[in-house]
Amino acid sequence: MRFSTAFRSADILLPKCEDMSKWSVVACDQYTSQPEYWEKVNEYVGGAPSSLRLVLPEVYLGREDTPSRIKEINANIREYLSNGLFEEYKDSMIYVERTQSDGKVRRGLVGAIDLERYDYRPGSSSQVRATEATVEERIPPRLEIRKDAELELPHIMILIDDPGFTVIEPLAKRQLKKLYDFRLMAGGGSIAGYLVDGEGIAEVDRALGRLAEKSPLLFAMGDGNHSLATAKEHYERLKREHPGEDMSDHPARYALCEIVDLHSEALEFEAIHRLVKVDDPYKFVLEMSMALGLTGVPCPQKVRIYRNYSVRELCIGSPSSGLAVGSVQNFLDQYLKENGGSIDYIHGADVLRRLSEEDAAIGIEFLPIKKEELFPAVESGGSLPRKTFSMGSAQDKRYYLEARKIVK
């Protein structure tokens, strides 16, 4: 069928595993300051088939053994494919019910997004847009993984603004074939998936088409912003490398993802905090206080600063952005450029507090934005500052499960 929006069906691969809990692991950009988490996952998985063997957790990104890890990933992909591990569901979507760690059910729909209709650059008017600034320096290492890979496994979650619940929720009333139902590892709750084909897909497309008539912005990035940007750059590179060749039907034109309704009660926005490590923490705090005009006087932009075992709640009296996270990020970019140091993006205030107890660490905690502000903010002002928000806690992030071939 001819699809009316950037979201469409795909040839989706699912593993034929005895223990799906060992197959499915959380998104690679989680627990980046907690290598012990990934060590426990590796121990739990053991020798069983697992998506852990097909992705590179970002905690290991940039290490000396990164190139060898990437080669091993591609070798594992070839082995899994040659051994017939996957069953393919052609021209399909998968309706997902994810029971989170808090017991709430988040409904989603897995399909493919057309990268021709996606532009992550600021000021984009495309149907699929980034919600936060894309750091182009983060694309090359991900591109190294994707450029020779035969499969993609997505942790990409894209939001739709559907207050009437017209796209995804009606699928729950259909008689659909159940494809999987199991508990996720490491406190991730549980997940069930159902096959959507034929008239179900047509119904989804019609509903999305009606939403598209109301606004040119139909799909806004939720999670996996840099992963989708990497898929886009990979596709654009292929087009450059094959001038004159028709690439319109190439598998790399599309990226597998899950769409979720912004208005789902299970979807909660969490702030992404900063953990900064510098040689001179005293100098850092002093210069940040001066640059941002930190004060105890109440104002719209609030932050909490953690240093060793102390915490101070302060306001930004001299903001450089409409959001506290933007004002702080602007300062951090300049300070680290001039003085060196490192920054990590932390999910969860409790984790931030614990990590900021280290001698050279400073934790900066933000309040979350309101989710109903997201689409208007992107439409009016372009993307938000990078790493502004996250959807839910780390264990409730999307787990790798479905796959798709991206080579002919």
N, C-alpha and C positions, 0 to 999 in steps of 0.2 A: 504493500500500500504506500501511497504518497503521504508523508507526514507533514502536518501543518506547522509544527514547531521544531525546535532544535532537539527535542527528546524523541527517541525512537526505540524500536525493538532491537535485539541483538542476538547473535549466536552465542549463548551463554554456556560456559563449562562449569560443571559441578563435580567434585571428586567423589569417587566411590570408596569411601573410607569406613572401616569398622568403627573407628572412634573419631567422630567429627569434632569433638572437644579439643583433640590434639591437632587437628588440621587448622582450626580457626584461631588466629592470634590478633591482638589489638594493633591498631595503626602504628606504623613505624616511627611516627613523630611524637609518640608518647613516652613518658618516663626517661627523657633524655639526660636527666641528672641522677638517674637511679639504675646504674648498670646491674645491680643485684636483682632487679625485677626481671631483666632479660636473661640473666643467668639461671634464675629459677624456672623460667619458661623453657629454656633449652633443656634443662634437666627433666622437666615434666614431659616434654615431647619425646625425648629419647630418639629412637630410630624409626618412629612412626612417620608416615607421610604427613607433612605439615607445610602450611604456607610460610612458616618461619624460615624454611629453607629456600624460599623464593623471593624474599624481601630483605632489605638491609636496614635494620633498626638504626635510627639516626644517632644513637648513643655511640655507634662504631664509625660514624662518618668522619672522614678526614684522617683516620689512623693509617699507619704504614701498610697494614694488611688489607686496606679497602680494595685495591685492584684485585687481589686474589679472592676476596669475598665475592666480588662481582662476577668473576669467572666461575666461581663455584655455584652461584645463583643460576647462571645460564646453563651450566651443566645439569643442575637439578631439574630445571624446566624441561630440558631435552629428555632426561631420564623418565620423568613423570609422563610426558607425552608418549614416548616410545613404549612404555609399559602399559599404556591404556588406562591410566588412572582416572581419566575424566570421561564423563558422559556429557554430550552436547545437546542442548535444547535450542534448536534453530528458530530464528525469528520470534523470540520470546521476550517477555518481561517476567520479573519475579516480585510478587507482592510479599513484603516482609513485615512480620510482627516481632519487634524486639522488646522483650521484657527487661527493663533496666534494673540496675542494682537496687533502686528505690521502689521497685514493684510497678512503676508506671509503664504502659505499653506505648512504644513509639512505632507508628506505622510508616512504611516507606515503600518505594517502588524502584527496583533495579532495572536499568536499561542503559542506552548509550546516548551520549550527548554529541552533537555535531560540532566539531571544532571549527568549521567554517563560520559558525554563527557565534563564536566566542572570541572576545578580545579583552585581555586583562589590563591593557594600558589605561592610564588615567584619562577621563573624558570620553571613554568608550560609549557608543550608543547601541551596542550589539544586544541581542536578546539574552545572552549569557554574559554575566559580568563578575569581576572580582569585587568582593566587599571590602578588601583591605589592600594596602599597597603591596605589590609583588616585588620581592627582592630578587632582582635578576641574577645576582651572584649565587643564589641558592639553586638555580636551574641546572648549571653544568654538571654538578655531581650526580644529580638525579638523571640527567640525560645520559650519562655514562652507563647507568643501569639499564635504561629503556632502549638505547639505540641498537643493542644486539639481542634483546629479549624477544622471545617468540610469544610470550604471554604477558598480559597485564592483570594484576589483581588490585582492585581499587579500594582505597579508603575514602574516596571522594564522596562528600554529601553536599547536595545542592538544594537550596531552599526555594519553595514557591510560596507566593502570597495568596492563599486561597481561604479566606475567612468563612466561606460557605461550605467548605469541605466537599468540593465537587469532583476532585480528581482521584485521590487515593482511597478515601474512606468507603466509597461505594463498592470497592472490590471485596471488602469484608463480607458483603451480603451475597457474593457469588459463590457458586459451588466450584471450588478450585482444587486441583490436584496438589496434595502436600508433597513437597520435595525434600524437606529436612525439618527437624525439630529436635533441639538438643541444648544442653547447658553449656555456656561459654566458660572458658578457663579464667582463673584469677579474679573471681568476683564480678564477672561481666554480665551476670544475669543469664537470660536464655534467649533463643531466637528460633523462629519458625518461618519457612518460606514456601510460597505457593505459586504454581505455574500460571502465568497469564498469557493467553494467546488469542488469536482470532478476534471475536467481537469484543472481548475484554480490552484488547489493545486499541481497537477502534474507538471504544467508549472513552478511554483515557485521552486519546488524541483529540477527540471532539471537545472534551472538557478543558484541556490545555489551550485549544484554539480559542475558546470563549474567553479565557483569562487574558490571552495575548491581545484581544481586541480592546482591553481596558488600559493596557500599559505596554510600552515597548520593552520594559525590563520585566522579563518573565522568570528568569532563573538567576539567583544570586548565590554566590559561593558561601557555603557554610563551613565545611572542613575540607582539607586537601587542596587548598588554593594553589600551592606550588606544584603539586602533583598534576593538576589539570594544566597549569602553565607549561609544565615539562612535556606533557602529551601534545600540546599545541606546537611547541617549538620542534619537537620530533617530527611532527607532520609537515611543518613548514620547511624543515631541513630536507626531508624526502622530496618535496616538490622542487626545491632548488637544485637538488642533485639529479633530478630527472626532468630537465627542461623539455617542454613539448609533449611530454607523456601525460595521458589522461589519468589523474590520480583521484578522480571524483568518487570512485568506488573502492579505493584502497582501505583495508581495515584500519589503518592508522589515522584515517580521517575522523574516527570516532573514539570516544573514551567511555569506558564502563563507569557507571556512577549510580548512586541512589538519590532519588529526590524525596524530600520530606516537606510537609507543610509547616511553614513558620508558626502557624497558630495551634499546632499540636500541644495539648496540655503537658505532654511528657517532655517537651523541648524547653530547656531552660538555658539562658545565656549566662555564662560564667566569664568573669574577667580573666585575662592572661596577665600574670604578674612578671616582674623582672627581678632576676638575681644577678647582681653585678659583682665581679671580682676584680679588684685593682690593687696596685702596690701600696698605695697610700689612702686607705679608707677615710681618714680624717680630712685630707685635702678634697677628696671626692664629695663628701657630704657638705663641706663648707662651700665649694664652688656651685654645687647644685642648689643650695639654699639661696645663694646670691643671684644666680641666673634665673631661678624660677620665682624668686620673691616668696619663699616659703614662710608661712606665718600661721599663727594660731587663730587669727581672725577668720570667722566663717566666710566662705565663698563657694561658688559652684564647683570648682575643681578640687577634689579632695584626694589625698593619698595617705598611706601609712608607710612609715620608714622603719625597717627592722635593722638593728645593728647589734651584734652579739646577742644579749638576752633582753635588750630594751626595745620599746616600740614608741613611736611618736605619731600622732595623727595631726596632719598639717594641711593647709590650703595653699594653692598656687596663686600667688598674688600677681604674678607677671606671666600670664599664659602666652604661648606662641601658637596655640592650636585651640580649636573649639572643644576638644576633649582633653582630660587630664593625661590620658595615655599618650596623646600626640605631643603635648607640651614636654612631657618627660622624655619621650623617645627622641625628640629634636635635640634636647640637651645631651642625652646619652651618645647619640651619633657623633656629635661634635667633640665631646670630652674623650671618648675612646679613640677617636681619630688622632687627637693631639697627645694623649697620655698613655695609650695602650690599655690593656685589660680585656675582659671578656664579659659577655652578657648571655644569660640563658633565659628562656621563656618558660615560666612555671605555671602549671595548672594546679590550683588548690592552695588556699592560704595556709593551711596546716603544713603542707610540704615546704612552702616558702619560708615559714617561720623556722622550721627545723634546719633547713639548709643555710639560713642566714646566721646561724649560731657559729659558723666557721669564722676564723679570725679575719680573713681578708674579704668577707662577703657582706654585701648590703642588699637587703630585700626591699622591694617597692611594691606595695599592694594597691590595687585599684578597685573601684566599684564597677559592677557590670553595667553595660548600656541596656536600655529597655528594648526588647526585641521588636516591638511595633515601630521603633524609630529607624530600623535598619533600611528597609526599602526606600523610604523617603530620603534618608541621608545619602544613599548611594545615587539615587536619581538626581538629587539637587547638587551635591558636592563632589560626586565621584567616589572613589574608594576611601575607606577609613584608614587611619594609621595602621601599619602592619601589626599583626598579633594584638588586635584590640579585644577580641572576644573569642570564646570557645563555647561550644554547645555541650553542656553537661560536664561531668567529672571524667577523669581519664579512663576509668573502667567502663564507662558508658559510651565511649567512642565507637566508631564503626570497626568491626573486626573483619579481617580478610576472610573471604569465603568463596565468592564467585570469581570466575576468571574468563578471559576472552583472548582469542588469538589476534595478534596485531601484525602478522606477516601474511603474505599471500601464499 
